[in-house]
């Protein structure tokens, strides 16, 4: 092994992607099983205790993000590359875990409900996708800080979303399809001008990086001077995972209510 845990990607030689390696596949299996089990065993947890957990996690993710930015910036600046405005800023869709955890834990009213809505819908799906397709493993070996950062954030996204729903801490309604989009739009208002200024692809709304079909669509619209249309389409596309989660949630709630009604009828 020609690297250490905190080594930077440019210093790791002869590295082949660990994405879907044996270790990663084992991680995916364990991550999914643990989330299912935790969602089940914690389904009756006291909401005050869950609120405390969310507060602790919110503080930890914020500190973790600052640590990651500091760690990466140290290497970038040491190499003479300067601060990486085009890739290190916490304005990716998954970065909303930090902001929405803070909003869900330390605010009240509409802000809190909006953050809970995102965490239990779009955030949950982003977490699942990130657990399965951990892009960070294309740049860092599994047993490194860079990989751990990506693995942790996506696992936390998935776990928080599942627990919010199984405990009833958040009850989804159809209007959450639109409410959950508010944090996405708010972050996009920051990401979009930065993408145009520094040529980055934060939130994947500029070039659809690593998203099948979307990369081709972005290129096509860009060539026809319709790049802003792609930005809008990518932002709107986040409603799809939200609608999917809510549909499944509603189906489960319906089946539970139906089963309860059937049992009451039989007892009568």
C-alpha positions as CSV (number, residue, x, y, z in Angstrom):
1,X,0.0,0.0,0.0
2,X,1.7,3.2,-1.2
3,X,-0.6,5.6,0.7
4,X,-1.8,6.3,4.2
5,X,-5.3,7.0,5.5
6,X,-5.2,10.8,5.2
7,X,-3.3,10.8,1.9
8,X,-4.6,13.0,-0.9
9,X,-5.8,11.7,-4.3
10,X,-2.9,13.2,-6.3
11,X,-0.4,11.4,-4.0
12,X,-1.9,7.9,-4.4
13,X,-0.1,6.1,-7.2
14,X,-1.2,3.1,-9.2
15,X,-4.8,3.3,-7.9
16,X,-7.6,1.6,-9.6
17,X,-11.2,2.5,-8.7
18,X,-12.6,0.7,-5.7
19,X,-16.2,1.4,-7.0
20,X,-18.0,-1.9,-6.9
21,X,-15.0,-3.7,-5.6
22,X,-15.5,-6.6,-3.2
23,X,-15.1,-4.3,-0.2
24,X,-17.5,-1.8,-1.6
25,X,-20.1,-4.5,-2.3
26,X,-19.8,-5.8,1.2
27,X,-20.3,-2.2,2.5
28,X,-23.4,-1.8,0.4
29,X,-24.9,-5.0,1.8
30,X,-24.1,-4.1,5.4
31,X,-25.2,-0.5,4.9
32,X,-28.6,-1.5,3.6
33,X,-29.2,-4.2,6.2
34,X,-28.2,-1.9,9.0
35,X,-30.5,0.9,7.9
36,X,-33.4,-1.6,7.6
37,X,-32.7,-3.0,11.1
38,X,-32.2,0.4,12.7
39,X,-35.4,1.7,11.0
40,X,-37.3,-1.2,12.4
41,X,-35.9,-1.3,16.0
42,X,-36.0,2.4,16.4
43,X,-39.5,2.8,15.0
44,X,-41.0,3.5,18.5
45,X,-38.1,5.7,19.8
46,X,-39.1,8.7,21.7
47,X,-39.2,11.8,19.5
48,X,-37.3,13.9,22.0
49,X,-34.5,11.4,21.9
50,X,-34.6,11.4,18.1
51,X,-34.4,15.2,18.2
52,X,-31.3,15.0,20.4
53,X,-29.7,12.6,17.9
54,X,-30.5,14.9,15.0
55,X,-28.8,17.8,16.8
56,X,-25.7,15.8,17.6
57,X,-25.5,14.6,14.0
58,X,-26.1,18.2,12.7
59,X,-23.1,19.5,14.7
60,X,-20.9,16.5,13.7
61,X,-21.6,16.8,10.0
62,X,-20.8,20.5,10.1
63,X,-17.5,19.9,11.9
64,X,-16.8,17.0,9.5
65,X,-17.4,19.2,6.5
66,X,-15.1,21.9,7.8
67,X,-12.4,19.3,8.5
68,X,-12.7,17.9,5.0
69,X,-12.5,21.3,3.4
70,X,-9.4,22.2,5.6
71,X,-7.8,18.8,4.8
72,X,-8.3,19.1,1.1
73,X,-7.3,22.7,1.0
74,X,-4.1,22.0,2.8
75,X,-3.0,19.7,0.0
76,X,-4.3,21.9,-2.8
77,X,-2.5,25.0,-1.5
78,X,0.6,23.0,-0.7
79,X,0.7,21.8,-4.4
80,X,0.4,25.4,-5.5
81,X,-3.1,24.9,-6.9
82,X,-4.7,27.4,-4.5
83,X,-8.2,27.1,-3.1
84,X,-10.4,24.8,-5.2
85,X,-13.5,27.0,-5.8
86,X,-14.6,24.7,-8.5
87,X,-15.0,21.6,-6.5
88,X,-14.6,21.9,-2.8
89,X,-17.4,24.2,-1.8
90,X,-20.3,22.5,0.1
91,X,-22.9,23.3,-2.5
92,X,-23.6,19.9,-3.9
93,X,-27.1,18.4,-3.5
94,X,-25.8,16.0,-0.9
95,X,-24.3,19.0,1.0
96,X,-27.9,19.8,2.0
97,X,-27.6,17.1,4.6
98,X,-25.6,19.7,6.7
99,X,-28.0,22.6,6.2
100,X,-31.2,20.6,6.5
101,X,-30.0,18.8,9.6
102,X,-29.3,22.2,11.2
103,X,-32.7,23.5,10.0
104,X,-34.6,20.4,11.2
105,X,-32.8,20.4,14.6
106,X,-32.5,24.1,15.6
107,X,-35.4,25.9,13.9
108,X,-39.2,25.8,14.1
109,X,-42.1,26.3,11.8
110,X,-41.9,26.3,8.0
111,X,-38.1,26.1,7.9
112,X,-38.0,23.0,10.1
113,X,-40.8,21.3,8.1
114,X,-39.1,22.1,4.8
115,X,-35.8,20.6,6.0
116,X,-37.6,17.5,7.3
117,X,-39.4,17.2,4.0
118,X,-36.1,17.2,2.0
119,X,-34.3,14.8,4.4
120,X,-37.1,12.2,4.2
121,X,-37.6,12.4,0.4
122,X,-34.9,13.7,-1.9
123,X,-32.2,13.3,0.7
124,X,-33.1,9.7,1.3
125,X,-32.9,8.8,-2.4
126,X,-29.6,10.7,-2.7
127,X,-28.3,8.7,0.2
128,X,-29.3,5.4,-1.4
129,X,-27.8,6.3,-4.8
130,X,-24.6,7.5,-3.0
131,X,-24.3,4.3,-1.0
132,X,-24.6,2.2,-4.1
133,X,-22.7,4.5,-6.5
134,X,-20.0,6.1,-4.2
135,X,-18.3,8.3,-6.7
136,X,-15.6,9.1,-4.2
137,X,-14.2,5.6,-4.6
138,X,-13.2,6.6,-8.1
139,X,-10.6,8.9,-6.6
140,X,-9.8,7.4,-3.2
141,X,-9.2,3.8,-2.1
142,X,-11.8,2.4,0.3
143,X,-9.7,2.7,3.4
144,X,-8.9,6.4,3.2
145,X,-10.3,9.6,4.7
146,X,-11.5,10.8,1.3
147,X,-13.5,7.7,0.8
148,X,-14.8,7.6,4.4
149,X,-16.1,11.2,4.0
150,X,-18.2,10.2,1.0
151,X,-19.3,6.9,2.5
152,X,-20.4,8.5,5.7
153,X,-22.3,11.4,4.2
154,X,-24.4,9.1,1.9
155,X,-25.0,6.6,4.6
156,X,-26.2,9.3,7.0
157,X,-28.5,10.7,4.3
158,X,-30.1,7.3,3.9
159,X,-30.3,6.5,7.6
160,X,-31.8,9.8,8.6
161,X,-34.5,9.6,5.9
162,X,-35.5,6.1,6.8
163,X,-35.6,6.8,10.6
164,X,-37.7,10.0,10.1
165,X,-40.3,8.0,8.3
166,X,-40.3,4.8,10.3
167,X,-40.6,6.7,13.6
168,X,-43.3,9.0,12.3
169,X,-41.1,12.0,13.1
170,X,-42.1,13.2,9.6
171,X,-45.4,12.3,8.0
172,X,-45.3,12.8,4.2
173,X,-48.1,14.5,2.2
174,X,-48.3,15.0,-1.6
175,X,-47.4,18.7,-1.1
176,X,-44.0,17.5,0.1
177,X,-43.1,17.0,-3.6
178,X,-42.9,20.7,-3.9
179,X,-41.8,21.6,-0.3
180,X,-38.8,19.2,-0.6
181,X,-37.7,21.1,-3.7
182,X,-37.3,24.4,-1.8
183,X,-33.8,23.6,-0.4
184,X,-32.8,22.4,-3.9
185,X,-33.9,25.7,-5.5
186,X,-32.3,27.7,-2.7
187,X,-28.9,25.9,-3.1
188,X,-29.2,26.2,-6.9
189,X,-29.5,29.9,-6.7
190,X,-26.0,29.8,-5.2
191,X,-24.5,27.0,-7.3
192,X,-25.7,28.3,-10.7
193,X,-23.8,31.6,-10.9
194,X,-20.7,29.9,-9.4
195,X,-20.9,27.1,-12.1
196,X,-21.0,29.8,-14.8
197,X,-18.2,31.8,-13.2
198,X,-15.6,29.1,-12.5
199,X,-16.8,26.4,-14.9
200,X,-17.8,23.9,-12.2
201,X,-20.8,21.6,-12.1
202,X,-22.1,21.9,-8.6
203,X,-25.4,20.0,-8.1
204,X,-24.8,18.6,-11.6
205,X,-27.1,21.3,-12.9
206,X,-24.5,22.7,-15.4
207,X,-23.3,19.6,-17.3
208,X,-25.1,16.7,-15.7
209,X,-21.7,15.1,-14.8
210,X,-21.9,11.3,-14.3
211,X,-25.7,11.3,-15.0
212,X,-26.5,9.0,-18.0
213,X,-28.4,10.8,-20.8
214,X,-28.2,14.1,-18.9
215,X,-24.6,14.7,-20.0
216,X,-25.7,14.4,-23.7
217,X,-28.7,16.6,-23.1
218,X,-26.5,19.3,-21.4
219,X,-24.1,19.2,-24.3
220,X,-26.9,19.4,-26.9
221,X,-28.6,22.3,-25.2
222,X,-25.3,24.1,-24.6
223,X,-24.5,23.9,-28.3
224,X,-27.8,25.4,-29.1
225,X,-27.4,28.2,-26.6
226,X,-30.1,26.9,-24.2
227,X,-27.9,26.0,-21.2
228,X,-30.3,27.8,-18.8
229,X,-33.0,25.4,-19.9
230,X,-30.9,22.4,-18.8
231,X,-30.3,24.1,-15.4
232,X,-34.1,24.3,-14.9
233,X,-34.7,20.8,-16.1
234,X,-32.1,19.4,-13.7
235,X,-33.6,21.3,-10.7
236,X,-37.1,20.1,-11.6
237,X,-35.9,16.5,-12.0
238,X,-35.3,16.4,-8.2
239,X,-39.1,16.2,-7.8
240,X,-39.0,12.7,-9.3
241,X,-37.3,11.0,-6.3
242,X,-39.5,13.0,-4.0
243,X,-42.6,11.8,-5.7
244,X,-41.3,8.2,-5.7
245,X,-40.7,8.2,-2.0
246,X,-44.0,9.7,-1.2
247,X,-45.9,7.2,-3.4
248,X,-44.2,4.3,-1.6
249,X,-44.9,5.9,1.8
250,X,-48.6,6.5,1.0
251,X,-48.9,2.9,-0.2
252,X,-47.4,1.5,3.0
253,X,-49.6,3.7,5.1
254,X,-52.7,2.6,3.1
255,X,-51.7,-1.1,3.6
256,X,-51.2,-0.6,7.3
257,X,-54.6,1.1,7.7
258,X,-56.3,-1.6,5.6
259,X,-54.7,-4.4,7.7
260,X,-55.8,-2.6,10.9
261,X,-59.3,-2.2,9.6
262,X,-59.5,-5.8,8.6
263,X,-58.3,-7.0,12.0
264,X,-60.8,-4.8,13.7
265,X,-63.6,-6.2,11.5
266,X,-62.6,-9.8,12.3
267,X,-62.5,-9.1,16.0
268,X,-65.9,-7.6,15.9
